[in-house]
Amino acid sequence: MRACGRQDPGETGEGVGALRPLRLSVQARLILATAVLSLIVCTAIGVALDLLIHDRMRQDVFADTQRATTEWIGSMGTTFPPPVTTSYVDLIQLVDARGHVVAASRAARGRPPISTLWPPSDDRIRHGVACREDECLMFTATRPSPQEERFLWRGAPHVVYAARVEPPLLSTHRLEMIIIAGGLAVSALLTWIAAFLIGRTLRPVEAMRARMAEITVTDLSKRVPEPPGGDAVAELARTANRTLARLEEAVEQQRNFSSMVSHELRTPLTGLRARLEEALTYPDVDARAALRDALSTADRFQAIIEEMLLLARVRTASPHDREPVRLGDLVREEVASRRAGLLIRVHVEEELQVLGNRVQLGEVLTNLLVNAQRHTRTVVEVRVERRDGQAVVSVRDDGAGVAPDDRERVFDPFVRLSEGRRRDPEGSGLGLAISRAIARAHQGDLEIEDTPDGPCFALHLPLPAPGPDAPPR
């Protein structure tokens, strides 16, 4: 059992933090990986080079010693000429079966037999290394043929030894040390080159990081530097700049929206406060009338706030609960819900079907019909048609229309033209802004178009792509 109030080191963050491994940066990990990989490759090449050099040197030494033995045996006759030596092979001996040196080169005289290795008659040339004290000799033992032995020594077996001192590269670890030093130097050079190239490659990323650290909500106009070319880093910079541009646009819209909201709410709020202060200050003021006015103003507040919330939701979220919507049926339902007394003509050229939120699309049609009824003189015309691969719902009235300079401005929040303000003083100016936001959330658009009969509001919606799961159009 543990004593109360005590904790194990593992239960606190200290023990875990102390054992947490060191996290290296991407650049450090790439350089370390390059260093390890280059060291492995250089080690493999060094081992292969060491083996190759050792084998080649042994072959060259044994080729020299073998040549010396065969040439001396070939020169023997009734007399024994002295062996021909070189600067490399200077130890040559003729040894009989009893191990006595019969003849030898000047450097090999007085020496015991170079080796006791005695080649058999069926393998007359053998190579080997003989070490005595501090000296190692690489030698070749060559036995004359039986015919030569009968001719020269009446059949007595003899062996010719030719040897040279083992080269320092073979007798010591000098070659290995040279190869190790060279491998480390090459590995260090490759690591330095990789570090330089990686640093140069990641330099734009570091520049982007530094610039991103400078960007704040109060100043979104800065952009990250874009390196030339079309590699991944350049594409990352362009994507970051496009994202910053969208963020700046969204923040600017939010600021403008907040400014417009505060401006639109300030006037009715000032009127409400004045009306209530008047009722409190002057006893002869009808208190019930003041409360009714305050309640009416509160209703307008509520309507504006609800429309603002709807606009914010539509702008920040894509349409949910998508379902097939028949535009002809939706138009007929919305027209049927309008009040009587005003002629509304509906022309459905084709039963078009789109994917979207039925309630939101109905909200767009309602706003367009209310706007048309507000400005028309005698008739409102609604048309559903296919145009350029899209479904288009156009609403036209026979009123004065919208001036070309105002055709984009009317879609801004709280913007109301003088004619609309005169016909509907209580309006909020959010209906068209909400309608366009809904249209764009459905990957479509809402705009004012010129037609032969005058300007009209046109709702463009994409038709679903053909496929096995696509609804019928």
Order of alpha helices (4+ residues) and beta strands (2+ residues): alpha-alpha-beta-beta-beta-beta-alpha-beta-alpha-alpha-alpha-alpha-beta-alpha-beta-beta-alpha-beta-beta-alpha-alpha-beta-beta
